[in-house]
């Protein structure tokens, strides 16, 4: 069986702050069993770090592209990185 574990750093642009985007991302990550975290950036974007089985991370990215009802996502940039293999839950970073 091949190892399909993957980690993605995701930058989400648009109206993604002040619309419960971080809570949305955290809840979706918990549902999918992913580890990592999410934080607001000073430039108005949201940064997400997600790790898990690659197909699950890919579905998570699709969910982030839709966002919560009040959000308006204009772009999602993904950078794939080596997994850390640290299952520490999924947190909102401040």
MIGU-571359 format. One record per residue: x, y, z of N, C-alpha, C, CB in turn; residue in three letters. Coordinates in pm, 1 decimal. Atoms other than C-alpha are relative to their C-alpha. Glycine has a CB too. Layout:
BEGIN
@n_xx X&n_yy Y&n_zz Z&ca_xx X&ca_yy Y&ca_zz Z&c_xx X&c_yy Y&c_zz Z&cb_xx X&cb_yy Y&cb_zz Z&residu ALA
...
end
This chain:
BEGIN
@n_xx 84.9&n_yy -118.2&n_zz 0.0&ca_xx 0.0&ca_yy 0.0&ca_zz 0.0&c_xx 89.0&c_yy 123.9&c_zz 0.0&cb_xx -96.3&cb_yy 0.1&cb_zz 122.6&residu UNK
@n_xx -82.5&n_yy -120.6&n_zz 6.7&ca_xx 143.9&ca_yy 338.5&ca_zz -94.8&c_xx -47.3&c_yy 102.3&c_zz 102.3&cb_xx -3.4&cb_yy 60.5&cb_zz -141.5&residu UNK
@n_xx 29.4&n_yy -104.9&n_zz -97.2&ca_xx 160.2&ca_yy 628.5&ca_zz 146.7&c_xx -59.3&c_yy 118.3&c_zz -74.5&cb_xx 127.9&cb_yy 42.0&cb_zz 79.7&residu UNK
@n_xx 66.4&n_yy -111.1&n_zz 68.3&ca_xx -85.9&ca_yy 896.2&ca_zz 40.5&c_xx -13.8&c_yy 121.9&c_zz 90.4&cb_xx -137.3&cb_yy -43.3&cb_zz -49.4&residu UNK
@n_xx 9.0&n_yy -113.0&n_zz -92.9&ca_xx -32.8&ca_yy 1133.9&ca_zz 331.5&c_xx 59.6&c_yy 124.1&c_zz -66.6&cb_xx 73.7&cb_yy -31.7&cb_zz 134.6&residu UNK
@n_xx -44.3&n_yy -124.4&n_zz 62.8&ca_xx 5.1&ca_yy 1496.5&ca_zz 221.6&c_xx -28.7&c_yy 117.8&c_zz 92.0&cb_xx -69.1&cb_yy 20.3&cb_zz -136.7&residu UNK
@n_xx 18.8&n_yy -124.2&n_zz -75.3&ca_xx 29.2&ca_yy 1846.3&ca_zz 362.4&c_xx -10.3&c_yy 113.7&c_zz -100.8&cb_xx 117.6&cb_yy 24.7&cb_zz 102.2&residu UNK
@n_xx 18.8&n_yy -113.9&n_zz 90.1&ca_xx -95.0&ca_yy 2162.5&ca_zz 194.8&c_xx -2.4&c_yy 129.1&c_zz 79.8&cb_xx -130.0&cb_yy -15.1&cb_zz -81.8&residu UNK
@n_xx 11.8&n_yy -136.9&n_zz -50.6&ca_xx -37.7&ca_yy 2528.5&ca_zz 274.0&c_xx -88.3&c_yy 71.9&c_zz -100.4&cb_xx 142.5&cb_yy 71.9&cb_zz 17.5&residu UNK
@n_xx 103.9&n_yy -54.7&n_zz 85.3&ca_xx -337.9&ca_yy 2712.2&ca_zz 139.3&c_xx -20.7&c_yy 146.9&c_zz 35.6&cb_xx -132.1&cb_yy -80.1&cb_zz 14.6&residu UNK
@n_xx 28.0&n_yy -142.4&n_zz -19.5&ca_xx -381.9&ca_yy 3087.6&ca_zz 95.1&c_xx -131.0&c_yy 32.1&c_zz -70.3&cb_xx 116.9&cb_yy 89.8&cb_zz -54.4&residu UNK
@n_xx 133.5&n_yy -27.9&n_zz 51.6&ca_xx -742.2&ca_yy 3197.9&ca_zz 51.3&c_xx -20.5&c_yy 151.3&c_zz -3.1&cb_xx -109.7&cb_yy -69.6&cb_zz 86.9&residu UNK
@n_xx 22.5&n_yy -143.8&n_zz 18.5&ca_xx -823.6&ca_yy 3544.7&ca_zz -86.6&c_xx -147.3&c_yy 27.6&c_zz -25.8&cb_xx 85.6&cb_yy 54.3&cb_zz -116.4&residu UNK
@n_xx 137.1&n_yy -44.1&n_zz 22.5&ca_xx -1146.1&ca_yy 3740.8&ca_zz -110.4&c_xx -56.3&c_yy 57.6&c_zz 128.2&cb_xx -87.8&cb_yy -116.0&cb_zz -50.6&residu UNK
@n_xx 62.2&n_yy -42.3&n_zz -126.3&ca_xx -1396.1&ca_yy 3834.4&ca_zz 157.3&c_xx -1.3&c_yy -122.7&c_zz 90.7&cb_xx -147.2&cb_yy 58.6&cb_zz -22.1&residu UNK
@n_xx -18.3&n_yy 120.7&n_zz -80.8&ca_xx -1269.1&ca_yy 3574.4&ca_zz 402.9&c_xx 31.4&c_yy 30.7&c_zz 146.1&cb_xx 110.6&cb_yy -84.3&cb_zz -58.5&residu UNK
@n_xx -16.6&n_yy -37.3&n_zz -140.6&ca_xx -1218.4&ca_yy 3769.0&ca_zz 726.3&c_xx -127.3&c_yy 68.8&c_zz 47.1&cb_xx 124.5&cb_yy 92.8&cb_zz 20.1&residu UNK
@n_xx 121.8&n_yy -57.7&n_zz -55.0&ca_xx -1504.0&ca_yy 3869.2&ca_zz 953.4&c_xx -126.7&c_yy -70.2&c_zz -46.1&cb_xx -7.7&cb_yy 144.1&cb_zz -36.3&residu UNK
@n_xx 114.8&n_yy 76.2&n_zz 50.6&ca_xx -1731.0&ca_yy 3602.4&ca_zz 800.1&c_xx -0.4&c_yy -143.8&c_zz 52.7&cb_xx 0.8&cb_yy -1.0&cb_zz -153.3&residu UNK
@n_xx -9.2&n_yy 132.5&n_zz -64.4&ca_xx -1652.7&ca_yy 3302.1&ca_zz 1028.8&c_xx 71.8&c_yy -103.1&c_zz -86.9&cb_xx -139.3&cb_yy -51.2&cb_zz 33.8&residu UNK
@n_xx -72.0&n_yy 91.9&n_zz 88.7&ca_xx -1417.9&ca_yy 3153.6&ca_zz 768.8&c_xx 90.1&c_yy -94.9&c_zz 78.1&cb_xx 83.1&cb_yy 78.3&cb_zz -101.0&residu UNK
@n_xx -89.1&n_yy 87.0&n_zz -77.6&ca_xx -1168.5&ca_yy 3021.7&ca_zz 1026.4&c_xx -78.4&c_yy -109.4&c_zz 71.6&cb_xx 79.8&cb_yy 82.4&cb_zz 101.9&residu UNK
@n_xx 83.5&n_yy 100.1&n_zz -68.2&ca_xx -1442.4&ca_yy 2847.3&ca_zz 1225.6&c_xx -53.3&c_yy -102.8&c_zz -99.5&cb_xx -117.4&cb_yy 68.2&cb_zz 73.6&residu UNK
@n_xx 46.2&n_yy 88.1&n_zz 106.7&ca_xx -1581.5&ca_yy 2704.2&ca_zz 902.2&c_xx 109.8&c_yy -99.1&c_zz -38.8&cb_xx -44.0&cb_yy 82.2&cb_zz -122.7&residu UNK
@n_xx -112.2&n_yy 85.7&n_zz 38.8&ca_xx -1238.1&ca_yy 2570.4&ca_zz 803.5&c_xx 30.1&c_yy -102.2&c_zz 109.3&cb_xx 125.2&cb_yy 84.8&cb_zz -29.5&residu UNK
@n_xx -28.3&n_yy 90.9&n_zz -111.1&ca_xx -1180.5&ca_yy 2421.3&ca_zz 1149.5&c_xx -104.5&c_yy -111.2&c_zz 7.2&cb_xx 4.2&cb_yy 77.4&cb_zz 132.9&residu UNK
@n_xx 106.6&n_yy 99.8&n_zz -6.9&ca_xx -1518.1&ca_yy 2245.3&ca_zz 1154.2&c_xx 10.9&c_yy -100.5&c_zz -114.3&cb_xx -137.0&cb_yy 68.3&cb_zz -3.1&residu UNK
@n_xx -15.0&n_yy 89.3&n_zz 115.3&ca_xx -1466.2&ca_yy 2104.0&ca_zz 804.0&c_xx 122.3&c_yy -90.7&c_zz 15.7&cb_xx 11.6&cb_yy 81.9&cb_zz -129.6&residu UNK
@n_xx -120.3&n_yy 81.0&n_zz -22.0&ca_xx -1114.8&ca_yy 1986.5&ca_zz 894.9&c_xx -27.4&c_yy -108.8&c_zz 103.4&cb_xx 118.0&cb_yy 88.9&cb_zz 45.9&residu UNK
@n_xx 35.2&n_yy 100.6&n_zz -101.5&ca_xx -1247.2&ca_yy 1812.6&ca_zz 1207.2&c_xx -83.6&c_yy -111.1&c_zz -62.0&cb_xx -76.9&cb_yy 65.1&cb_zz 117.3&residu UNK
@n_xx 86.4&n_yy 100.0&n_zz 64.9&ca_xx -1516.4&ca_yy 1639.3&ca_zz 999.9&c_xx 80.0&c_yy -95.5&c_zz -87.2&cb_xx -107.0&cb_yy 69.0&cb_zz -84.5&residu UNK
@n_xx -79.6&n_yy 80.6&n_zz 92.5&ca_xx -1252.7&ca_yy 1515.2&ca_zz 759.4&c_xx 119.3&c_yy -67.8&c_zz 67.6&cb_xx 48.8&cb_yy 86.6&cb_zz -113.7&residu UNK
@n_xx -109.5&n_yy 63.6&n_zz -72.5&ca_xx -1003.7&ca_yy 1409.0&ca_zz 1028.6&c_xx 137.2&c_yy 55.6&c_zz -33.9&cb_xx -1.0&cb_yy -145.8&cb_zz -26.8&residu UNK
@n_xx -127.2&n_yy -61.7&n_zz 37.0&ca_xx -732.3&ca_yy 1652.9&ca_zz 919.4&c_xx 65.1&c_yy 66.7&c_zz 120.6&cb_xx -20.6&cb_yy 102.6&cb_zz -112.2&residu UNK
@n_xx -72.2&n_yy -76.0&n_zz -102.2&ca_xx -464.6&ca_yy 1813.3&ca_zz 1135.0&c_xx 54.7&c_yy 126.5&c_zz -64.2&cb_xx 115.3&cb_yy -84.8&cb_zz 63.6&residu UNK
@n_xx -54.9&n_yy -126.0&n_zz 49.1&ca_xx -318.5&ca_yy 2162.2&ca_zz 1106.9&c_xx -63.4&c_yy 118.3&c_zz 69.0&cb_xx -19.0&cb_yy 11.6&cb_zz -149.6&residu UNK
@n_xx 58.3&n_yy -119.5&n_zz -59.3&ca_xx -460.8&ca_yy 2507.7&ca_zz 1159.2&c_xx -31.5&c_yy 105.0&c_zz -104.1&cb_xx 92.7&cb_yy 57.3&cb_zz 103.6&residu UNK
@n_xx 43.6&n_yy -108.9&n_zz 87.1&ca_xx -597.5&ca_yy 2828.9&ca_zz 1017.7&c_xx 20.9&c_yy 131.8&c_zz 73.2&cb_xx -149.4&cb_yy -17.3&cb_zz -42.4&residu UNK
@n_xx -18.9&n_yy -132.3&n_zz -60.7&ca_xx -520.3&ca_yy 3197.5&ca_zz 1076.3&c_xx -28.6&c_yy 108.8&c_zz -102.3&cb_xx 143.6&cb_yy 15.2&cb_zz 55.7&residu UNK
@n_xx 12.9&n_yy -119.1&n_zz 83.3&ca_xx -602.0&ca_yy 3542.6&ca_zz 943.5&c_xx 138.3&c_yy 59.3&c_zz -22.3&cb_xx -95.3&cb_yy 104.4&cb_zz 65.2&residu UNK
@n_xx -123.2&n_yy -72.3&n_zz 30.1&ca_xx -317.0&ca_yy 3728.2&ca_zz 773.3&c_xx -29.3&c_yy 149.8&c_zz -3.7&cb_xx 61.1&cb_yy -47.9&cb_zz -135.1&residu UNK
@n_xx 15.4&n_yy -145.9&n_zz -4.4&ca_xx -260.8&ca_yy 4103.2&ca_zz 799.9&c_xx -45.9&c_yy 57.7&c_zz -133.8&cb_xx 131.2&cb_yy 64.8&cb_zz 41.2&residu UNK
@n_xx 36.9&n_yy -51.7&n_zz 132.4&ca_xx -315.6&ca_yy 4143.6&ca_zz 424.1&c_xx -143.3&c_yy -34.9&c_zz -41.6&cb_xx 95.9&cb_yy -53.4&cb_zz -103.5&residu UNK
@n_xx 139.7&n_yy 31.6&n_zz 28.4&ca_xx -675.9&ca_yy 4016.2&ca_zz 445.5&c_xx -25.0&c_yy -141.7&c_zz -45.7&cb_xx -50.7&cb_yy 91.6&cb_zz -102.1&residu UNK
@n_xx 16.7&n_yy 139.4&n_zz 39.6&ca_xx -612.5&ca_yy 3660.3&ca_zz 332.3&c_xx -10.6&c_yy -88.7&c_zz 123.5&cb_xx 117.3&cb_yy -45.7&cb_zz -89.3&residu UNK
@n_xx -0.6&n_yy 101.9&n_zz -103.6&ca_xx -658.2&ca_yy 3343.8&ca_zz 536.8&c_xx 99.6&c_yy -106.9&c_zz -42.7&cb_xx -143.3&cb_yy -60.4&cb_zz 23.0&residu UNK
@n_xx -97.4&n_yy 106.2&n_zz 24.5&ca_xx -377.3&ca_yy 3088.4&ca_zz 564.3&c_xx -48.1&c_yy -126.4&c_zz 69.1&cb_xx 142.2&cb_yy 40.4&cb_zz 50.2&residu UNK
@n_xx 41.6&n_yy 129.1&n_zz -53.0&ca_xx -464.5&ca_yy 2722.1&ca_zz 613.5&c_xx 113.7&c_yy -98.8&c_zz -20.5&cb_xx -131.1&cb_yy -50.0&cb_zz -68.2&residu UNK
@n_xx -98.9&n_yy 107.3&n_zz 7.2&ca_xx -222.8&ca_yy 2439.4&ca_zz 689.1&c_xx -75.7&c_yy -128.0&c_zz 31.5&cb_xx 122.2&cb_yy 23.2&cb_zz 100.0&residu UNK
@n_xx 79.4&n_yy 121.4&n_zz -17.7&ca_xx -386.9&ca_yy 2099.1&ca_zz 641.7&c_xx 80.9&c_yy -123.1&c_zz -36.2&cb_xx -127.2&cb_yy 6.0&cb_zz -84.4&residu UNK
@n_xx -72.2&n_yy 125.1&n_zz 23.8&ca_xx -245.4&ca_yy 1748.5&ca_zz 665.4&c_xx -92.2&c_yy -118.5&c_zz 23.0&cb_xx 123.9&cb_yy -10.2&cb_zz 91.1&residu UNK
@n_xx 78.6&n_yy 122.7&n_zz -9.2&ca_xx -401.9&ca_yy 1409.1&ca_zz 609.6&c_xx 20.2&c_yy -80.8&c_zz -126.7&cb_xx -150.5&cb_yy 30.9&cb_zz 22.3&residu UNK
@n_xx -7.7&n_yy 76.4&n_zz 123.9&ca_xx -462.7&ca_yy 1158.9&ca_zz 333.3&c_xx -26.1&c_yy 94.8&c_zz -117.3&cb_xx -102.3&cb_yy -118.8&cb_zz 0.5&residu UNK
@n_xx 7.0&n_yy -98.7&n_zz 109.6&ca_xx -413.6&ca_yy 1341.6&ca_zz 2.4&c_xx -140.0&c_yy 15.9&c_zz -60.0&cb_xx 96.0&cb_yy -39.4&cb_zz -109.5&residu UNK
@n_xx 134.2&n_yy -21.1&n_zz 55.9&ca_xx -761.3&ca_yy 1271.0&ca_zz -140.8&c_xx -91.7&c_yy 79.5&c_zz 93.5&cb_xx -64.1&cb_yy -134.0&cb_zz -31.4&residu UNK
@n_xx 81.2&n_yy -72.9&n_zz -97.9&ca_xx -916.2&ca_yy 1405.6&ca_zz 180.8&c_xx 40.5&c_yy 147.5&c_zz 1.8&cb_xx 15.5&cb_yy -62.3&cb_zz 141.6&residu UNK
@n_xx -47.5&n_yy -138.8&n_zz 4.3&ca_xx -697.8&ca_yy 1718.5&ca_zz 172.2&c_xx -51.6&c_yy 68.0&c_zz -127.0&cb_xx 155.9&cb_yy 5.5&cb_zz 5.6&residu UNK
@n_xx 50.3&n_yy -57.5&n_zz 125.1&ca_xx -800.2&ca_yy 1773.0&ca_zz -191.5&c_xx -148.1&c_yy 35.6&c_zz 10.8&cb_xx 22.0&cb_yy -97.7&cb_zz -116.0&residu UNK
@n_xx 142.2&n_yy -30.7&n_zz -20.3&ca_xx -1170.8&ca_yy 1752.1&ca_zz -97.5&c_xx -16.3&c_yy 119.5&c_zz 93.7&cb_xx -74.7&cb_yy -123.0&cb_zz 57.0&residu UNK
@n_xx 3.0&n_yy -112.6&n_zz -93.1&ca_xx -1103.3&ca_yy 1992.6&ca_zz 191.3&c_xx 25.5&c_yy 130.9&c_zz -74.8&cb_xx 104.8&cb_yy -19.2&cb_zz 112.5&residu UNK
@n_xx -30.4&n_yy -119.8&n_zz 79.1&ca_xx -951.4&ca_yy 2242.7&ca_zz -53.4&c_xx -122.0&c_yy 40.8&c_zz -83.1&cb_xx 122.3&cb_yy -25.0&cb_zz -92.5&residu UNK
@n_xx 122.7&n_yy -31.0&n_zz 74.1&ca_xx -1267.2&ca_yy 2217.3&ca_zz -266.6&c_xx -102.4&c_yy 67.4&c_zz 91.0&cb_xx -59.9&cb_yy -128.1&cb_zz -61.8&residu UNK
@n_xx 92.3&n_yy -58.3&n_zz -97.4&ca_xx -1473.6&ca_yy 2293.6&ca_zz 45.0&c_xx 41.6&c_yy 142.4&c_zz 33.9&cb_xx -5.6&cb_yy -85.8&cb_zz 127.8&residu UNK
@n_xx -49.3&n_yy -134.8&n_zz -30.5&ca_xx -1251.6&ca_yy 2593.7&ca_zz 126.9&c_xx -29.5&c_yy 96.9&c_zz -113.7&cb_xx 150.5&cb_yy -3.3&cb_zz 27.7&residu UNK
@n_xx 27.9&n_yy -84.0&n_zz 115.9&ca_xx -1308.1&ca_yy 2725.5&ca_zz -224.7&c_xx -143.2&c_yy 52.2&c_zz 3.3&cb_xx 24.7&cb_yy -77.6&cb_zz -129.2&residu UNK
@n_xx 139.5&n_yy -43.3&n_zz -13.8&ca_xx -1682.6&ca_yy 2739.6&ca_zz -158.6&c_xx -14.9&c_yy 94.5&c_zz 119.0&cb_xx -93.7&cb_yy -122.2&cb_zz 16.6&residu UNK
@n_xx 5.1&n_yy -84.0&n_zz -119.2&ca_xx -1643.7&ca_yy 2882.7&ca_zz 192.8&c_xx -136.5&c_yy 2.1&c_zz 66.1&cb_xx 39.9&cb_yy 139.4&cb_zz -34.7&residu UNK
@n_xx 128.1&n_yy -13.4&n_zz -69.4&ca_xx -1917.8&ca_yy 2967.3&ca_zz 443.0&c_xx -90.6&c_yy 98.8&c_zz -74.3&cb_xx 22.1&cb_yy 46.4&cb_zz 146.2&residu UNK
@n_xx 95.9&n_yy -82.5&n_zz 75.4&ca_xx -2233.0&ca_yy 3154.8&ca_zz 330.0&c_xx 37.9&c_yy 147.1&c_zz -17.8&cb_xx -130.9&cb_yy -6.1&cb_zz 67.2&residu UNK
@n_xx -29.3&n_yy -143.1&n_zz 10.4&ca_xx -2108.1&ca_yy 3509.3&ca_zz 401.7&c_xx 133.4&c_yy 30.4&c_zz -69.9&cb_xx 0.9&cb_yy 61.0&cb_zz 138.0&residu UNK
@n_xx -130.6&n_yy -20.1&n_zz 63.9&ca_xx -1764.9&ca_yy 3458.2&ca_zz 242.1&c_xx -15.7&c_yy 11.2&c_zz -151.3&cb_xx 96.2&cb_yy -115.6&cb_zz 35.1&residu UNK
@n_xx -9.7&n_yy -1.6&n_zz 145.9&ca_xx -1671.2&ca_yy 3534.2&ca_zz -116.2&c_xx 146.4&c_yy -26.0&c_zz -34.1&cb_xx -51.2&cb_yy 137.4&cb_zz -61.6&residu UNK
@n_xx -136.9&n_yy 41.1&n_zz 31.1&ca_xx -1359.3&ca_yy 3344.5&ca_zz -216.1&c_xx 30.4&c_yy 36.8&c_zz -144.7&cb_xx 20.0&cb_yy -153.2&cb_zz 23.8&residu UNK
@n_xx -39.8&n_yy -38.1&n_zz 136.0&ca_xx -1177.4&ca_yy 3491.6&ca_zz -516.0&c_xx 117.2&c_yy -82.6&c_zz -51.3&cb_xx 36.1&cb_yy 147.2&cb_zz -4.4&residu UNK
@n_xx -108.1&n_yy 88.4&n_zz 44.0&ca_xx -869.0&ca_yy 3267.6&ca_zz -520.3&c_xx 46.7&c_yy -87.4&c_zz 115.0&cb_xx 117.9&cb_yy 81.4&cb_zz -56.2&residu UNK
@n_xx -56.3&n_yy 95.8&n_zz -94.9&ca_xx -717.4&ca_yy 2967.1&ca_zz -348.1&c_xx 131.8&c_yy -47.7&c_zz -59.2&cb_xx -98.8&cb_yy -120.9&cb_zz 27.9&residu UNK
@n_xx -132.9&n_yy 41.3&n_zz 45.4&ca_xx -343.4&ca_yy 2909.6&ca_zz -385.2&c_xx 49.8&c_yy -111.4&c_zz 90.7&cb_xx 99.8&cb_yy 120.1&cb_zz -0.7&residu UNK
@n_xx -41.3&n_yy 118.2&n_zz -75.6&ca_xx -208.6&ca_yy 2570.1&ca_zz -279.4&c_xx 146.3&c_yy -30.1&c_zz -27.0&cb_xx -87.5&cb_yy -121.7&cb_zz -36.0&residu UNK
@n_xx -138.7&n_yy 45.3&n_zz 10.0&ca_xx 149.9&ca_yy 2470.9&ca_zz -209.1&c_xx 8.9&c_yy -132.0&c_zz 76.0&cb_xx 101.8&cb_yy 107.6&cb_zz 57.6&residu UNK
@n_xx -13.3&n_yy 131.4&n_zz -62.8&ca_xx 208.9&ca_yy 2101.4&ca_zz -140.1&c_xx 136.6&c_yy -10.9&c_zz 64.9&cb_xx -20.7&cb_yy -113.7&cb_zz -103.2&residu UNK
@n_xx -123.5&n_yy 14.5&n_zz -76.7&ca_xx 470.9&ca_yy 2021.9&ca_zz 123.3&c_xx 8.3&c_yy -140.9&c_zz 56.8&cb_xx 7.3&cb_yy 105.1&cb_zz 113.6&residu UNK
@n_xx -16.7&n_yy 130.6&n_zz -63.6&ca_xx 610.7&ca_yy 1716.2&ca_zz 297.3&c_xx -81.5&c_yy -5.4&c_zz 128.1&cb_xx 149.1&cb_yy -28.6&cb_zz 29.5&residu UNK
@n_xx 78.2&n_yy 11.4&n_zz -123.1&ca_xx 381.9&ca_yy 1588.1&ca_zz 572.4&c_xx 89.0&c_yy -2.9&c_zz 123.3&cb_xx -86.5&cb_yy -125.0&cb_zz -3.9&residu UNK
@n_xx -74.1&n_yy 0.6&n_zz -126.7&ca_xx 493.2&ca_yy 1639.6&ca_zz 932.3&c_xx -29.5&c_yy -124.9&c_zz 81.0&cb_xx -33.8&cb_yy 124.2&cb_zz 82.3&residu UNK
@n_xx 46.2&n_yy 119.4&n_zz -72.1&ca_xx 303.7&ca_yy 1332.3&ca_zz 1057.1&c_xx -26.7&c_yy 27.8&c_zz 147.6&cb_xx 102.5&cb_yy -111.5&cb_zz -12.8&residu UNK
@n_xx 35.2&n_yy -37.3&n_zz -137.0&ca_xx 206.9&ca_yy 1520.2&ca_zz 1371.9&c_xx -150.0&c_yy 23.6&c_zz 5.5&cb_xx 78.7&cb_yy 126.9&cb_zz 47.1&residu UNK
@n_xx 144.9&n_yy -12.9&n_zz -11.7&ca_xx -160.6&ca_yy 1457.7&ca_zz 1435.9&c_xx -32.6&c_yy 70.2&c_zz 130.3&cb_xx -69.8&cb_yy -138.6&cb_zz -7.0&residu UNK
@n_xx 21.4&n_yy -79.9&n_zz -121.2&ca_xx -223.6&ca_yy 1739.4&ca_zz 1681.9&c_xx -135.2&c_yy 71.4&c_zz -3.6&cb_xx 113.0&cb_yy 102.5&cb_zz 16.8&residu UNK
@n_xx 128.1&n_yy -67.2&n_zz 12.3&ca_xx -578.5&ca_yy 1832.6&ca_zz 1583.5&c_xx 7.7&c_yy 114.2&c_zz -99.3&cb_xx -46.3&cb_yy 51.1&cb_zz 135.0&residu UNK
@n_xx 6.4&n_yy -113.0&n_zz 92.5&ca_xx -684.8&ca_yy 2134.7&ca_zz 1383.2&c_xx -42.0&c_yy 121.9&c_zz 79.8&cb_xx -99.2&cb_yy -27.3&cb_zz -118.7&residu UNK
@n_xx 16.1&n_yy -113.8&n_zz -89.9&ca_xx -660.4&ca_yy 2474.1&ca_zz 1550.8&c_xx -17.4&c_yy 131.3&c_zz -74.8&cb_xx 118.6&cb_yy 9.8&cb_zz 92.4&residu UNK
@n_xx 1.9&n_yy -138.2&n_zz 47.1&ca_xx -744.8&ca_yy 2837.6&ca_zz 1495.7&c_xx 116.8&c_yy 69.3&c_zz 67.8&cb_xx -137.9&cb_yy 72.3&cb_zz 31.6&residu UNK
@n_xx -116.3&n_yy -71.1&n_zz -53.3&ca_xx -420.2&ca_yy 3030.5&ca_zz 1536.2&c_xx -28.2&c_yy 149.3&c_zz 0.1&cb_xx 127.8&cb_yy -31.5&cb_zz -82.6&residu UNK
@n_xx 21.5&n_yy -145.3&n_zz -12.5&ca_xx -429.3&ca_yy 3391.4&ca_zz 1656.4&c_xx 131.8&c_yy 72.9&c_zz -4.3&cb_xx -74.4&cb_yy 34.0&cb_zz 130.1&residu UNK
end
